[in-house]
Amino acid sequence: MGKAVSKLSKDDLKSLRSATYFDKRELQQWYKGFLRDCPSGQLSEEEFSKVFKQFFPFGDPTDYCRYLFRVFDVDNSKYIDFKEFIIALSITSRGSLDQKLNWSFKLYDSSKSGKITYKEVLAVISAIYKMIGSIVALPEDEKTPEARATKFFTLLEKDKNSDTINLEDFKRLSKLDPSITNALNTYEGLV
């Protein structure tokens, strides 16, 4: 998208309308807001984390933001541009369950290997627990990040020490653990 301009071009609008679930008016409003918050047209990881902290005043979202930022930053430029931002927002807020699961899997797959290890699952879950702080009451088998990460592997009848979870396993896991699907649908209808 290059240098930030105050309005999206017709070509950008057309491209983003076909790549997202937003209409022309919504795209223009989101773009205006994005530029207000990021006049350069690029959002750094530090700025991204700062914005996120406003939503989680009782926890520390810094680690989670690092994982989330990596998934938003599709081109690995160390910045999120408007196109990356709006496509991720579209998927997470209005995408199909399958799109959300594919996107969420990337959050855990920090090695980008197409499979997630117990260590990767534990790292993301630990970051989530650190972010939400103690404001959420958790079931006994999810009281700690280790217990929650172990539960993923147990539900899939996999050994956390030697097995991995691929995308199909992750999709199957979402059917075995409804809290995954519930978390993915958190923003549905809000945006």
FIDO-613267 format. One record per residue: chain; x, z, y of N, C-alpha, C in turn; residue in three letters. Coordinates in steps of 0.001 Angstrom, whole numbers, plus 500000, padded with zeros to 6 digits. Each point is the difference from the previous one (the first is absolute). Layout:
REM residues N
   mol      n_X      n_Z      n_Y     ca_X     ca_Z     ca_Y      c_X      c_Z      c_Y   type
     A        X        Z        Y        X        Z        Y        X        Z        Y    ALA
...
***
This chain:
REM residues 191
   mol      n_X      n_Z      n_Y     ca_X     ca_Z     ca_Y      c_X      c_Z      c_Y   type
     A   500824   500000   498817   499176   500000   501183   500873   500000   501254    MET
     A   501295   500257   499853   500922   499901   501120   499765   501015   501102    GLY
     A   500364   499598   501218   499881   500872   501174   498532   500336   500274    LYS
     A   499770   501218   500411   498637   500463   500262   499420   499326   501232    ALA
     A   498802   499481   499856   499243   499469   501126   498675   500748   500022    VAL
     A   499328   499957   501135   498810   500834   500137   498805   499525   499178    SER
     A   500010   498750   499553   498879   499479   499225   500510   499236   498792    LYS
     A   499239   500066   498930   500350   499235   498810   499718   498522   500240    LEU
     A   500883   499134   499529   499771   498566   500137   498876   499571   499058    SER
     A   499466   498826   500230   498932   499479   499128   500509   499876   498565    LYS
     A   501242   499557   499848   500581   499846   498658   500162   501352   499313    ASP
     A   500483   501003   500760   500148   501338   499431   498645   500567   499599    ASP
     A   499011   499818   500876   498650   500484   499684   499465   499347   498730    LEU
     A   500164   498706   499910   499512   499256   498823   500702   500498   498737    LYS
     A   501309   500149   500089   500795   500457   498863   499599   501419   499575    SER
     A   499839   500890   500975   499647   501393   499693   498556   500139   499525    LEU
     A   499119   499148   500486   498610   500043   499520   499940   499621   498527    ARG
     A   500849   499065   499580   499975   499610   498583   500780   500988   499120    SER
     A   500895   500783   500610   500816   500952   499220   499429   501411   499986    ALA
     A   498950   500250   500818   499442   501348   500097   498476   499964   499888    THR
     A   499425   501186   500051   498543   500132   500004   499479   500319   501400    TYR
     A   500763   499675   501025   499606   500259   501379   499541   498711   500670    PHE
     A   499030   500123   500894   499560   498832   500760   500869   499863   501256    ASP
     A   499745   498926   500738   500796   499678   501187   500019   501160   501007    LYS
     A   498830   500540   500307   499896   501088   500980   500785   501228   499546    ARG
     A   499854   500363   498726   500722   501164   499469   501509   499785   500061    GLU
     A   500436   498814   499628   501438   499699   500043   500537   500131   501420    LEU
     A   499255   499478   500969   500452   500081   501388   500049   501458   500469    GLN
     A   499016   500807   499604   500004   501420   500382   501169   500743   499356    GLN
     A   500223   499756   498711   501118   500652   499314   501326   499582   500628    TRP
     A   500115   498721   500356   501241   499504   500598   500262   500670   501350    TYR
     A   498955   500102   500800   500106   500650   501301   500477   501452   499833    LYS
     A   499400   500719   499058   500391   501384   499730   501416   500099   499463    GLY
     A   500368   499060   499124   501347   499983   499432   501033   499832   501114    PHE
     A   499733   499066   500922   500942   499770   501105   500039   501171   500974    LEU
     A   498877   500690   500158   499979   501177   500879   500937   501069   499428    ARG
     A   499939   500164   498667   500840   501003   499347   501416   499499   499742    ASP
     A   500165   498711   499860   501311   499387   499710   500190   498789   500911    CYS
     A   500352   500229   501248   500127   498882   500948   500974   498905   499544    PRO
     A   500963   500356   499173   500963   499008   499513   499395   499113   498918    SER
     A   498852   500425   499462   499383   499237   498908   500554   500385   498644    GLY
     A   500879   501002   499982   500594   500459   498748   499949   501517   499932    GLN
     A   499618   500494   498837   499873   501435   499783   501146   500463   499107    LEU
     A   500804   500920   500510   501118   500524   499199   499479   501074   499050    SER
     A   500805   500350   499031   499610   501050   499054   499813   501334   500718    GLU
     A   500831   500265   500975   499898   501247   500763   498679   500064   500767    GLU
     A   499635   498896   500649   498730   499949   500736   498813   500096   499039    GLU
     A   500110   499338   498878   498966   500019   498967   499770   501439   499537    PHE
     A   501071   500712   499752   499926   501389   499557   499377   500892   501074    SER
     A   500345   499749   501261   499455   500779   501115   498470   499876   500061    LYS
     A   499508   498781   499839   498557   499757   500022   499339   500731   498832    VAL
     A   500598   499912   498842   499442   500625   498797   499924   501517   500133    PHE
     A   500986   500581   500651   500041   501461   500160   498783   500528   500750    LYS
     A   499412   499185   500838   498806   500414   500735   498828   500272   499060    GLN
     A   499970   499304   498877   498895   500133   499047   500215   501128   498989    PHE
     A   501218   500494   499921   500324   501051   499029   500748   501140   500680    PHE
     A   499324   500719   500895   500664   501050   500776   500418   501218   499165    PRO
     A   499439   500149   498807   500314   501181   499176   501023   499704   498914    PHE
     A   500458   498763   499938   500990   499625   499001   501085   499166   500644    GLY
     A   500892   499480   499184   501096   499170   500491   499937   498633   499310    ASP
     A   499526   498967   500709   499858   498682   499386   501267   499133   500026    PRO
     A   501117   500545   500435   501222   499207   500171   500398   499246   498730    THR
     A   500079   500696   498867   500409   499342   498753   498989   498946   499567    ASP
     A   498717   500348   500101   498953   499051   499609   500070   498747   500872    TYR
     A   500237   500193   501286   500094   498867   500920   501120   499046   499599    CYS
     A   501074   500546   499477   501119   499156   499564   499536   499045   498901    ARG
     A   499222   500508   499034   499482   499147   498918   498966   499019   500541    TYR
     A   499108   500489   500818   498940   499179   500560   500581   498889   500882    LEU
     A   500962   500357   500819   500640   499026   500893   500603   498853   499188    PHE
     A   500645   500339   498896   500638   498982   499158   498977   498990   499477    ARG
     A   498789   500456   499692   498967   499096   499489   499429   499143   501142    VAL
     A   499850   500579   501179   499525   499246   501165   501020   498939   500407    PHE
     A   501293   500351   499980   501079   499122   500466   500337   498961   498935    ASP
     A   499119   499037   499847   500101   499003   498934   501293   499192   500080    VAL
     A   500445   499672   501211   501204   499174   500142   501300   500813   500063    ASP
     A   499903   501312   499809   501176   500894   500000   500825   499912   501279    ASN
     A   499314   499820   501131   500700   499865   501278   500303   501342   500660    SER
     A   499518   501075   499405   500120   501358   500560   499020   500234   501142    LYS
     A   499065   499064   500165   498931   500118   500982   498714   499462   499385    TYR
     A   498879   500528   500475   498704   499461   499602   499483   499210   501194    ILE
     A   499732   498712   499783   499393   499210   501071   498486   500035   499828    ASP
     A   499291   499391   500913   498542   500072   499958   499439   499386   498728    PHE
     A   500553   498878   499586   499493   499333   498797   500124   500926   498782    LYS
     A   501146   500619   499821   500193   500920   498880   499031   501177   500093    GLU
     A   499851   500526   501200   499120   501139   500228   498551   499657   499659    PHE
     A   499506   498899   500543   498578   499684   499859   499658   499572   498575    ILE
     A   500910   499351   499315   499739   499614   498603   499940   501249   499120    ILE
     A   500928   500926   500195   499977   501250   499225   498741   500802   500320    ALA
     A   499641   500070   501272   498787   500722   500393   498761   499358   499385    LEU
     A   499970   498692   499973   498871   499280   499425   499854   500312   498508    SER
     A   501102   499968   499282   499958   500278   498559   499583   501442   499746    ILE
     A   500618   500939   500712   499732   501410   499716   498627   500453   500471    THR
     A   499431   499311   500979   498693   500430   500508   498840   499162   499490    SER
     A   500245   498720   499725   498895   499117   499631   500252   499161   498761    ARG
     A   501175   500147   499405   500335   499197   498838   499230   500424   498759    GLY
     A   500063   499170   498989   499366   500324   498719   500808   501114   499327    SER
     A   499410   500630   499021   500716   501048   499269   501285   499423   499397    LEU
     A   499927   498800   499469   501179   499372   499406   501109   499803   501035    ASP
     A   499647   499550   501200   500993   499825   501071   500616   501344   500385    GLN
     A   499154   501015   500101   500488   501336   500360   500931   500553   498925    LYS
     A   499673   499771   498744   500859   500478   498909   501337   499277   500017    LEU
     A   499988   498688   500212   501250   499234   500080   500870   500524   501146    ASN
     A   499367   500247   501149   500712   500488   501173   500548   501409   499752    TRP
     A   499171   500842   499414   500397   501382   499723   501145   500060   498984    SER
     A   499964   499127   499017   501073   499953   499004   501348   499774   500691    PHE
     A   500009   499149   501014   501240   499723   500743   500534   501250   500689    LYS
     A   499091   500884   500378   500403   501257   500632   500876   500815   499044    LEU
     A   499618   500049   498743   500748   500761   498988   501237   499251   499511    TYR
     A   499948   498683   499990   501090   499183   499448   501104   499794   501038    ASP
     A   500694   501084   500330   501023   499923   501046   501178   499115   499602    SER
     A   500232   499834   498708   501096   499137   499554   499587   498530   499964    SER
     A   498707   499739   500210   499436   498637   499966   500298   499303   498672    LYS
     A   499936   500787   498917   500312   499471   498680   498757   499561   499226    SER
     A   498816   500302   500530   498772   499668   499280   499587   501086   499022    GLY
     A   500729   501094   500021   499649   501148   499158   500413   501266   500736    LYS
     A   499220   501061   499765   500321   501246   500687   500401   501064   498988    ILE
     A   501013   500729   500373   500526   501057   499144   499371   501329   500409    THR
     A   500183   500987   499164   499530   501353   500327   500629   500459   501316    TYR
     A   501275   499707   500168   500712   500417   501209   499366   499380   501253    LYS
     A   499612   498718   499931   499365   499339   501140   498617   500597   500278    GLU
     A   499237   500238   498931   498671   500604   500149   500140   501386   500625    VAL
     A   500922   500785   499491   500212   501361   500499   500398   499990   501479    LEU
     A   500848   499060   500391   500451   499937   501394   498829   499735   500951    ALA
     A   499131   499058   499647   498867   499674   500866   498986   501143   500008    VAL
     A   499709   500549   498840   499044   501107   499933   500536   501212   500767    ILE
     A   501288   500268   499892   500605   501102   500762   499823   499768   501500    SER
     A   500209   498748   500422   499838   499660   501416   498545   500193   500446    ALA
     A   499060   499647   499137   498574   500175   500319   499671   501483   500124    ILE
     A   500464   500799   499050   499729   501444   500039   500603   500642   501254    TYR
     A   501190   499546   500365   500668   500512   501201   499203   499612   501250    LYS
     A   499403   498817   499968   499235   499499   501133   498674   500755   500169    MET
     A   499294   500236   498905   498684   500644   500127   500107   501505   500147    ILE
     A   501162   500540   499681   500192   501443   500141   499074   500759   499065    GLY
     A   499578   501155   500386   499177   500837   499125   498518   499923   500354    SER
     A   499599   498954   500715   498608   499919   500436   499042   499507   498922    ILE
     A   500529   499465   498893   499149   499474   498940   500131   500880   498760    VAL
     A   498858   500429   499472   500009   500778   498757   500129   499021   498835    ALA
     A   500960   500265   499131   500279   499079   498896   499625   500610   498657    LEU
     A   499586   499146   499044   499719   500505   498653   501272   500569   499371    PRO
     A   499845   500848   499026   501134   500684   499355   501063   499018   499500    GLU
     A   499564   498864   499408   500964   499046   499434   500621   499080   501062    ASP
     A   499762   500334   501278   500596   499225   501086   500572   500903   501099    GLU
     A   500219   501272   499677   500445   500989   500995   501359   499670   500612    LYS
     A   500851   499329   499233   501333   499646   500492   500198   498489   499876    THR
     A   500916   499428   500773   500284   498567   499849   500436   499647   498573    PRO
     A   500769   500891   499385   500460   499750   498624   498815   499931   499034    GLU
     A   499049   500909   500169   498822   500010   499125   499177   498718   500192    ALA
     A   499839   499582   501241   499222   498781   500283   500713   498771   499448    ARG
     A   501298   499896   500205   500761   498852   499495   499973   499971   498474    ALA
     A   500135   501155   499380   499938   500090   498537   498629   499556   499510    THR
     A   498966   500357   500728   498628   499625   499626   499850   498479   499920    LYS
     A   500622   499273   500922   499954   498531   499965   500474   499493   498633    PHE
     A   501147   500511   499577   500584   499528   498746   499204   500484   498788    PHE
     A   499519   501227   500058   499210   500562   498898   498716   499201   499793    THR
     A   499304   499698   501082   498760   499226   499892   500239   498629   499367    LEU
     A   501165   499428   500256   500342   498691   499441   500685   500103   498639    LEU
     A   500129   501240   499506   500679   500260   498719   501409   499415   500007    GLU
     A   500709   500289   501079   501376   499527   500153   500930   501200   500147    LYS
     A   501240   499794   499626   501023   501032   500126   500633   499873   501381    ASP
     A   499860   501036   500805   500515   499949   501371   501518   499856   500051    LYS
     A   500686   500361   498921   501466   499949   499972   500549   498624   499636    ASN
     A   499180   499170   499355   500539   498715   499562   499105   498800   500311    SER
     A   498720   500222   500211   499086   498890   500248   499838   499736   501497    ASP
     A   499456   498833   500310   499677   499633   501375   498532   499574   500047    THR
     A   499498   499873   501204   498622   499558   500224   500061   498657   500714    ILE
     A   499387   498973   499388   499943   498707   500686   498663   499886   500730    ASN
     A   499771   498877   500662   498796   499832   500801   498731   500124   499155    LEU
     A   500001   499417   498815   498816   500088   499131   499748   501446   499577    GLU
     A   501070   500732   499689   499856   501427   499682   499400   500743   501186    ASP
     A   500486   499683   501200   499537   500668   501212   498504   499759   500210    PHE
     A   499576   498770   499739   498574   499673   500129   499185   500764   498951    LYS
     A   500542   500116   498809   499324   500768   498942   499953   501476   500390    ARG
     A   501074   500490   500590   500071   501391   500446   498907   500298   501029    LEU
     A   499727   499034   500873   498969   500215   501031   498619   500195   499379    SER
     A   499799   499447   498804   498723   500197   499300   499978   501353   499283    LYS
     A   501172   500461   499588   500101   501283   499300   500004   501183   500969    LEU
     A   500442   499759   501224   500090   501054   501017   499265   499537   501255    ASP
     A   498727   500349   500131   499189   499536   501135   500546   500407   501367    PRO
     A   500844   501022   500061   500527   500407   501304   500889   498907   500605    SER
     A   500571   499140   499170   500816   498888   500516   499095   499030   500754    ILE
     A   498912   499595   499375   499056   499088   500638   499378   500637   501234    THR
     A   499666   501286   499914   499436   500694   501163   500977   499975   501175    ASN
     A   501271   500231   499725   501013   499986   501066   500135   498600   500607    ALA
     A   499901   498978   499164   500122   498628   500494   498814   499590   500868    LEU
     A   498868   500642   499789   498794   499659   500758   499771   500908   501198    ASN
     A   500969   500828   500325   499884   500958   501101   499659   499316   501319    THR
     A   500602   498849   500285   499838   499360   501307   498905   498935   500014    TYR
     A   499346   499809   498871   498945   498995   499916   498873   500314   500980    GLU
     A   499652   499036   500800   498921   500173   500954   500418   500644   501321    GLY
     A   501216   500539   500059   500451   500639   501242   500607   499006   500971    LEU
     A   500492   498886   499479   500680   499014   500832   499202   498711   500020    VAL
***
